Amino acid sequence: MNPTNPSSPTNLSNPTNPAAEPHKPDLLYSEAEEDLRSAVRALLTDRNDPARVVVRAEEGIPYDAGLWKALAADMGVAGLLVPEELGGQGASHREAAVVMEELGRSVAPAPYLTSSVVATQVLLACDTGKPEVVELLGDLASGRRTAALVARFAAGPDDFRLRPGLDGTLPGVADAATADVLLVPTTQGLYAVDRAGDGVAVAPQIPLDLTRPLATVHLDGAAGTLLADAAQGEAAVRRGLVAGAGLLASEQLGLAEWCLEETVRHTKERHQFNRPVGSFQALKHRMAQLWLEVVSARAAARNAADALAAGSPEAPLAVAVAQAYCGKVAVHAAEECVQLHGGIGMTWEHPAHLYLKRAKADSIAFGTSGAHREAVGRLVGLPAPS
């Protein structure tokens, strides 16, 4: 499957193309996707204990190199979006979305979203006939190296800015402190820059979500390899951010599902007045409302992943809808998880705070829900209120 071919289903089609055939969404999980889910969940259950995540996050070293090797190299999930002829698995955004769901369920500190989704999609939108692009894609697909796009984590597909050159400072770049390669979009073109090279300084920041580090990237005459010219590079970055926003919805879905399941489990076991607290009508109503929101979030997230996988002309709209909705659901689910756990939900030892912080950080990643609602209105031709 050639990612540079406009007819390839892995490409985002032109949403204004009237000749494109309408895509019939498939929101169900295939048997292969469920098998992938089981394998990833088993690995994360064994290697990503919440207590260990809390300790590593508190120590400022959230990433476990052994866990990433097991995921990326041994299991091969880092190359899901990379065609087989370029060293990947030749899968689609649907399979990557399943991985994102499981990473969200376990709040796993891993650079999958930034490297295996965003950076990989950016590279696939470049000329894959270039040896330097092919080499970097192969390294990312095998897990030998990771990459981070030098753009604010909060920047959406429509509001990122090209840098004037390989100079200057940009804060709020996700996973820049641990990435091997930095992808820097400039007005001269898209460059690959070695993070450990001359003229590059990466200073870690203190983020709300300790499981996804942010950093300030400072470039001072850094040397880089040109991957694409300015026009192609800008289009590639936009494609990467659209895919990142779409699959982030799956992470938010997995997070919300865990919070709901854990809350239901706790309220069944916790007793007051010789009754499970979950039997109280007021709590039943709150959890029932949350269940309805999670089911709707699942439909929105699956629709976005399926549209991206099929290269549907409706993909940008599906992504905007998913991000406008799923972020709020994840935050609500995490808040209810903390509150309905009572006193234990407020403790540092319980992982509920990790889910709340991840949900809050994700809610502004790749654009806020308000920005995505504006995008929905723009894409369907509904003007914003004056």
Secondary structure as UniProt FT lines:
FT   TURN            3..4
FT   TURN            6..7
FT   TURN            9..10
FT   TURN            15..16
FT   TURN            18..19
FT   HELIX           31..47
FT   HELIX           50..58
FT   TURN            59..60
FT   HELIX           65..68
FT   HELIX           69..74
FT   HELIX           77..79
FT   TURN            80..81
FT   HELIX           84..86
FT   HELIX           93..105
FT   TURN            106..107
FT   HELIX           112..119
FT   HELIX           120..124
FT   TURN            128..129
FT   HELIX           131..142
FT   STRAND          147..149
FT   TURN            153..154
FT   TURN            157..159
FT   STRAND          167..174
FT   TURN            175..178
FT   STRAND          181..186
FT   STRAND          190..194
FT   TURN            195..196
FT   TURN            198..199
FT   STRAND          200..204
FT   TURN            210..211
FT   STRAND          214..220
FT   STRAND          225..228
FT   HELIX           230..269
FT   STRAND          271..272
FT   TURN            273..274
FT   STRAND          275..276
FT   HELIX           277..279
FT   HELIX           281..310
FT   TURN            313..314
FT   HELIX           315..340
FT   HELIX           342..346
FT   HELIX           352..362
FT   TURN            363..366
FT   HELIX           369..379
FT   TURN            380..381
//
